[in-house]
């Protein structure tokens, strides 16, 4: 991920410097990369799947299966 981060850090940013600018181009690019990398049809779908995995993991630990 560091190579990806380094590549995104090098992206040009045409916006004016300002104290109101909260996010760098690197942040925006990493967010977009995360969406495509997750292979979920939506952010909500990825959150629902992650929650189900956490519940399943907790159930397995409670039963001594993991």
MOPAC internal coordinates of N, CA, C and O (Angstrom, degrees):
PM7 1SCF
backbone

  N    0.0000 0     0.00 0     0.00 0    0    0    0
  C    1.4539 1     0.00 0     0.00 0    1    0    0
  C    1.5359 1   111.17 1     0.00 0    2    1    0
  O    1.2310 1   120.72 1   154.44 1    3    2    1
  N    1.3246 1   116.23 1   -25.56 1    3    2    1
  C    1.4665 1   118.83 1   179.77 1    5    3    2
  C    1.5270 1   112.02 1   -63.36 1    6    5    3
  O    1.2310 1   120.26 1   143.84 1    7    6    5
  N    1.3329 1   117.12 1   -36.16 1    7    6    5
  C    1.4716 1   119.55 1   177.94 1    9    7    6
  C    1.5243 1   110.55 1   -65.79 1   10    9    7
  O    1.2310 1   120.67 1   140.00 1   11   10    9
  N    1.3277 1   116.33 1   -40.00 1   11   10    9
  C    1.4644 1   120.68 1   177.63 1   13   11   10
  C    1.5244 1   108.98 1   -64.34 1   14   13   11
  O    1.2310 1   120.75 1   133.94 1   15   14   13
  N    1.3176 1   116.18 1   -46.06 1   15   14   13
  C    1.4696 1   120.79 1   179.42 1   17   15   14
  C    1.5319 1   110.93 1   -59.56 1   18   17   15
  O    1.2310 1   120.36 1   136.66 1   19   18   17
  N    1.3266 1   116.91 1   -43.34 1   19   18   17
  C    1.4688 1   120.54 1   178.90 1   21   19   18
  C    1.5270 1   111.53 1   -62.07 1   22   21   19
  O    1.2310 1   120.76 1   139.13 1   23   22   21
  N    1.3318 1   116.15 1   -40.87 1   23   22   21
  C    1.4677 1   120.04 1   178.80 1   25   23   22
  C    1.5284 1   110.49 1   -64.39 1   26   25   23
  O    1.2310 1   120.26 1   138.13 1   27   26   25
  N    1.3177 1   117.10 1   -41.87 1   27   26   25
  C    1.4577 1   120.64 1   179.66 1   29   27   26
  C    1.5273 1   111.29 1   -69.26 1   30   29   27
  O    1.2310 1   120.23 1   146.69 1   31   30   29
  N    1.3126 1   117.16 1   -33.31 1   31   30   29
  C    1.4623 1   121.54 1   178.63 1   33   31   30
  C    1.5344 1   110.55 1   -62.42 1   34   33   31
  O    1.2310 1   120.79 1   151.71 1   35   34   33
  N    1.3283 1   116.10 1   -28.29 1   35   34   33
  C    1.4664 1   121.21 1  -177.85 1   37   35   34
  C    1.5325 1   113.04 1   -84.71 1   38   37   35
  O    1.2310 1   119.57 1   176.19 1   39   38   37
  N    1.3296 1   118.43 1    -3.81 1   39   38   37
  C    1.4678 1   120.77 1  -179.92 1   41   39   38
  C    1.5272 1   110.48 1   -63.85 1   42   41   39
  O    1.2310 1   120.39 1   -41.17 1   43   42   41
  N    1.3245 1   116.85 1   138.83 1   43   42   41
  C    1.4660 1   119.11 1   178.00 1   45   43   42
  C    1.5293 1   110.79 1   -71.87 1   46   45   43
  O    1.2310 1   120.97 1   -33.40 1   47   46   45
  N    1.3114 1   115.75 1   146.60 1   47   46   45
  C    1.4623 1   121.35 1   179.15 1   49   47   46
  C    1.5230 1   107.97 1  -125.10 1   50   49   47
  O    1.2310 1   120.61 1   -71.41 1   51   50   49
  N    1.3192 1   116.44 1   108.59 1   51   50   49
  C    1.4578 1   121.51 1  -176.67 1   53   51   50
  C    1.5188 1   114.25 1   -81.64 1   54   53   51
  O    1.2310 1   119.95 1   178.01 1   55   54   53
  N    1.3212 1   117.71 1    -1.99 1   55   54   53
  C    1.4646 1   119.66 1  -178.85 1   57   55   54
  C    1.5281 1   110.98 1   -74.83 1   58   57   55
  O    1.2310 1   121.00 1   -26.10 1   59   58   57
  N    1.3279 1   115.69 1   153.90 1   59   58   57
  C    1.4619 1   120.81 1   176.34 1   61   59   58
  C    1.5244 1   109.34 1   -71.19 1   62   61   59
  O    1.2310 1   120.95 1   -33.40 1   63   62   61
  N    1.3188 1   115.78 1   146.60 1   63   62   61
  C    1.4694 1   120.53 1   173.91 1   65   63   62
  C    1.5248 1   108.08 1   -66.06 1   66   65   63
  O    1.2310 1   120.73 1   -43.24 1   67   66   65
  N    1.3281 1   116.21 1   136.76 1   67   66   65
  C    1.4561 1   120.18 1  -178.07 1   69   67   66
  C    1.5200 1   109.29 1  -162.02 1   70   69   67
  O    1.2310 1   120.61 1   -28.82 1   71   70   69
  N    1.3145 1   116.44 1   151.18 1   71   70   69
  C    1.4637 1   120.58 1   174.76 1   73   71   70
  C    1.5223 1   111.06 1   -69.98 1   74   73   71
  O    1.2310 1   120.34 1   160.25 1   75   74   73
  N    1.3307 1   116.95 1   -19.75 1   75   74   73
  C    1.4576 1   121.46 1  -179.82 1   77   75   74
  C    1.5265 1   112.10 1   -80.41 1   78   77   75
  O    1.2310 1   120.36 1   167.85 1   79   78   77
  N    1.3160 1   116.92 1   -12.15 1   79   78   77
  C    1.4680 1   120.65 1  -178.98 1   81   79   78
  C    1.5312 1   108.47 1   -79.37 1   82   81   79
  O    1.2310 1   120.89 1   -72.39 1   83   82   81
  N    1.3228 1   115.91 1   107.61 1   83   82   81
  C    1.4631 1   120.77 1  -174.30 1   85   83   82
  C    1.5198 1   113.49 1   -88.90 1   86   85   83
  O    1.2310 1   120.17 1   148.37 1   87   86   85
  N    1.3176 1   117.29 1   -31.63 1   87   86   85
  C    1.4585 1   120.35 1  -172.03 1   89   87   86
  C    1.5214 1   111.28 1  -119.52 1   90   89   87
  O    1.2310 1   121.32 1   -40.85 1   91   90   89
  N    1.2974 1   115.08 1   139.15 1   91   90   89
  C    1.4567 1   121.17 1   176.30 1   93   91   90
  C    1.5235 1   109.07 1   -86.56 1   94   93   91
  O    1.2310 1   120.50 1   -15.33 1   95   94   93
  N    1.3210 1   116.64 1   164.67 1   95   94   93
  C    1.4686 1   121.36 1   177.53 1   97   95   94
  C    1.5289 1   110.65 1   -58.79 1   98   97   95
  O    1.2310 1   120.75 1   143.88 1   99   98   97
  N    1.3098 1   116.18 1   -36.12 1   99   98   97
  C    1.4682 1   121.38 1   178.35 1  101   99   98
  C    1.5298 1   110.67 1   -56.80 1  102  101   99
  O    1.2310 1   120.18 1   136.53 1  103  102  101
  N    1.3330 1   117.25 1   -43.47 1  103  102  101
  C    1.4624 1   121.56 1  -179.51 1  105  103  102
  C    1.5293 1   111.45 1   -64.00 1  106  105  103
  O    1.2310 1   120.89 1   135.01 1  107  106  105
  N    1.3310 1   115.90 1   -44.99 1  107  106  105
  C    1.4660 1   120.11 1  -179.81 1  109  107  106
  C    1.5240 1   110.99 1   -64.21 1  110  109  107
  O    1.2310 1   120.56 1   136.96 1  111  110  109
  N    1.3293 1   116.54 1   -43.04 1  111  110  109
  C    1.4627 1   120.57 1  -179.19 1  113  111  110
  C    1.5257 1   111.17 1   -66.90 1  114  113  111
  O    1.2310 1   119.91 1   139.76 1  115  114  113
  N    1.3324 1   117.78 1   -40.24 1  115  114  113
  C    1.4694 1   120.27 1   177.93 1  117  115  114
  C    1.5262 1   111.12 1   -64.71 1  118  117  115
  O    1.2310 1   120.09 1   143.48 1  119  118  117
  N    1.3186 1   117.43 1   -36.52 1  119  118  117
  C    1.4653 1   120.80 1   177.32 1  121  119  118
  C    1.5216 1   111.16 1   -64.23 1  122  121  119
  O    1.2310 1   120.80 1   135.21 1  123  122  121
  N    1.3217 1   116.07 1   -44.79 1  123  122  121
  C    1.4657 1   120.02 1   178.03 1  125  123  122
  C    1.5223 1   110.67 1   -64.01 1  126  125  123
  O    1.2310 1   120.37 1   138.68 1  127  126  125
  N    1.3184 1   116.89 1   -41.32 1  127  126  125
  C    1.4652 1   121.37 1   178.39 1  129  127  126
  C    1.5255 1   110.42 1   -60.32 1  130  129  127
  O    1.2310 1   120.21 1   137.95 1  131  130  129
  N    1.3221 1   117.21 1   -42.05 1  131  130  129
  C    1.4653 1   121.35 1  -179.14 1  133  131  130
  C    1.5229 1   111.37 1   -61.40 1  134  133  131
  O    1.2310 1   120.41 1   139.29 1  135  134  133
  N    1.3265 1   116.82 1   -40.71 1  135  134  133
  C    1.4658 1   120.53 1   179.62 1  137  135  134
  C    1.5236 1   110.59 1   -62.64 1  138  137  135
  O    1.2310 1   120.09 1   134.00 1  139  138  137
  N    1.3228 1   117.43 1   -46.00 1  139  138  137
  C    1.4600 1   120.44 1  -178.64 1  141  139  138
  C    1.5192 1   111.90 1   -73.04 1  142  141  139
  O    1.2310 1   120.11 1   145.79 1  143  142  141
  N    1.3098 1   117.40 1   -34.21 1  143  142  141
  C    1.4596 1   121.69 1  -178.78 1  145  143  142
  C    1.5199 1   111.36 1   -68.89 1  146  145  143
  O    1.2310 1   120.07 1   147.89 1  147  146  145
  N    1.3253 1   117.48 1   -32.11 1  147  146  145
  C    1.4683 1   121.17 1  -175.70 1  149  147  146
  C    1.5257 1   112.75 1   -68.98 1  150  149  147
  O    1.2310 1   120.01 1   156.81 1  151  150  149
  N    1.3193 1   117.59 1   -23.19 1  151  150  149
  C    1.4645 1   122.86 1   179.91 1  153  151  150
  C    1.5289 1   113.17 1    62.22 1  154  153  151
  O    1.2310 1   119.93 1  -159.70 1  155  154  153
  N    1.3061 1   117.74 1    20.30 1  155  154  153
  C    1.4582 1   121.89 1   175.74 1  157  155  154
  C    1.5229 1   108.62 1   -93.07 1  158  157  155
  O    1.2310 1   120.31 1   -32.99 1  159  158  157
  N    1.3321 1   117.02 1   147.01 1  159  158  157
  C    1.4616 1   118.87 1   179.99 1  161  159  158
  C    1.5282 1   112.97 1   -68.03 1  162  161  159
  O    1.2310 1   120.42 1   159.62 1  163  162  161
  N    1.3347 1   116.81 1   -20.38 1  163  162  161
  C    1.4593 1   119.77 1   178.53 1  165  163  162
  C    1.5209 1   109.76 1  -156.13 1  166  165  163
  O    1.2310 1   121.07 1   -14.86 1  167  166  165
  N    1.3207 1   115.55 1   165.14 1  167  166  165
  C    1.4617 1   120.10 1   176.86 1  169  167  166
  C    1.5232 1   109.79 1   -63.80 1  170  169  167
  O    1.2310 1   120.47 1   138.72 1  171  170  169
  N    1.3391 1   116.70 1   -41.28 1  171  170  169
  C    1.4648 1   120.50 1   179.63 1  173  171  170
  C    1.5230 1   110.77 1   -60.50 1  174  173  171
  O    1.2310 1   120.26 1   136.38 1  175  174  173
  N    1.3269 1   117.12 1   -43.62 1  175  174  173
  C    1.4602 1   120.56 1   178.96 1  177  175  174
  C    1.5234 1   110.93 1   -59.67 1  178  177  175
  O    1.2310 1   120.20 1   138.28 1  179  178  177
  N    1.3092 1   117.22 1   -41.72 1  179  178  177
  C    1.4681 1   119.45 1   180.00 1  181  179  178
  C    1.5221 1   110.79 1   -66.20 1  182  181  179
  O    1.2310 1   119.99 1   143.61 1  183  182  181
  N    1.3302 1   117.63 1   -36.39 1  183  182  181
  C    1.4619 1   120.52 1   178.30 1  185  183  182
  C    1.5287 1   111.55 1   -67.95 1  186  185  183
  O    1.2310 1   120.36 1   139.19 1  187  186  185
  N    1.3333 1   116.92 1   -40.81 1  187  186  185
  C    1.4688 1   121.22 1   178.36 1  189  187  186
  C    1.5229 1   110.14 1   -63.75 1  190  189  187
  O    1.2310 1   120.35 1   135.58 1  191  190  189
  N    1.3347 1   116.94 1   -44.42 1  191  190  189
  C    1.4696 1   120.14 1   178.66 1  193  191  190
  C    1.5189 1   111.42 1   -62.86 1  194  193  191
  O    1.2310 1   120.46 1   138.60 1  195  194  193
  N    1.3211 1   116.72 1   -41.40 1  195  194  193
  C    1.4591 1   120.38 1   179.96 1  197  195  194
  C    1.5333 1   110.53 1   -64.27 1  198  197  195
  O    1.2310 1   120.47 1   139.50 1  199  198  197
  N    1.3315 1   116.71 1   -40.50 1  199  198  197
  C    1.4615 1   120.40 1   179.06 1  201  199  198
  C    1.5282 1   110.65 1   -64.47 1  202  201  199
  O    1.2310 1   120.08 1   138.17 1  203  202  201
  N    1.3286 1   117.44 1   -41.83 1  203  202  201
  C    1.4656 1   120.66 1   178.27 1  205  203  202
  C    1.5236 1   111.01 1   -62.62 1  206  205  203
  O    1.2310 1   120.37 1   140.27 1  207  206  205
  N    1.3278 1   116.90 1   -39.73 1  207  206  205
  C    1.4624 1   120.69 1   178.85 1  209  207  206
  C    1.5210 1   110.75 1   -64.92 1  210  209  207
  O    1.2310 1   120.14 1   141.32 1  211  210  209
  N    1.3287 1   117.33 1   -38.68 1  211  210  209
  C    1.4670 1   120.94 1   178.89 1  213  211  210
  C    1.5222 1   110.87 1   -66.60 1  214  213  211
  O    1.2310 1   120.31 1   137.99 1  215  214  213
  N    1.3200 1   117.02 1   -42.01 1  215  214  213
  C    1.4670 1   121.17 1   178.51 1  217  215  214
  C    1.5205 1   109.86 1   -63.43 1  218  217  215
  O    1.2310 1   119.93 1   134.41 1  219  218  217
  N    1.3240 1   117.74 1   -45.59 1  219  218  217
  C    1.4593 1   121.61 1   179.24 1  221  219  218
  C    1.5234 1   110.68 1   -61.64 1  222  221  219
  O    1.2310 1   120.26 1   136.96 1  223  222  221
  N    1.3082 1   117.10 1   -43.04 1  223  222  221
  C    1.4635 1   121.38 1   179.28 1  225  223  222
  C    1.5263 1   110.56 1   -61.95 1  226  225  223
  O    1.2310 1   120.29 1   137.21 1  227  226  225
  N    1.3290 1   117.04 1   -42.79 1  227  226  225
  C    1.4679 1   121.15 1   179.03 1  229  227  226
  C    1.5225 1   110.81 1   -64.64 1  230  229  227
  O    1.2310 1   120.23 1   140.14 1  231  230  229
  N    1.3316 1   117.16 1   -39.86 1  231  230  229
  C    1.4659 1   120.64 1   178.65 1  233  231  230
  C    1.5211 1   110.88 1   -64.41 1  234  233  231
  O    1.2310 1   120.35 1   138.18 1  235  234  233
  N    1.3195 1   116.93 1   -41.82 1  235  234  233
  C    1.4619 1   120.43 1   179.24 1  237  235  234
  C    1.5265 1   111.12 1   -65.01 1  238  237  235
  O    1.2310 1   120.21 1   140.22 1  239  238  237
  N    1.3128 1   117.20 1   -39.78 1  239  238  237
  C    1.4625 1   120.37 1   179.23 1  241  239  238
  C    1.5209 1   110.94 1   -66.48 1  242  241  239
  O    1.2310 1   120.32 1   141.33 1  243  242  241
  N    1.3336 1   116.98 1   -38.67 1  243  242  241
  C    1.4591 1   121.27 1   179.38 1  245  243  242
  C    1.5228 1   110.87 1   -64.21 1  246  245  243
  O    1.2310 1   120.55 1   143.56 1  247  246  245
  N    1.3138 1   116.56 1   -36.44 1  247  246  245
  C    1.4681 1   121.45 1  -179.06 1  249  247  246
  C    1.5243 1   112.27 1   -86.91 1  250  249  247
  O    1.2310 1   120.46 1   177.93 1  251  250  249
  N    1.3189 1   116.72 1    -2.07 1  251  250  249
  C    1.4577 1   120.21 1   179.86 1  253  251  250
  C    1.5112 1   113.80 1    79.77 1  254  253  251
  O    1.2310 1   120.28 1  -161.74 1  255  254  253
  N    1.3242 1   117.08 1    18.26 1  255  254  253
  C    1.4577 1   120.79 1  -177.92 1  257  255  254
  C    1.5077 1   114.33 1   -88.93 1  258  257  255
  O    1.2310 1   120.09 1   171.61 1  259  258  257
  N    1.3148 1   117.44 1    -8.39 1  259  258  257
  C    1.4753 1   118.67 1  -178.34 1  261  259  258
  C    1.5026 1   110.91 1  -136.42 1  262  261  259
  O    1.2310 1   120.10 1   180.00 1  263  262  261

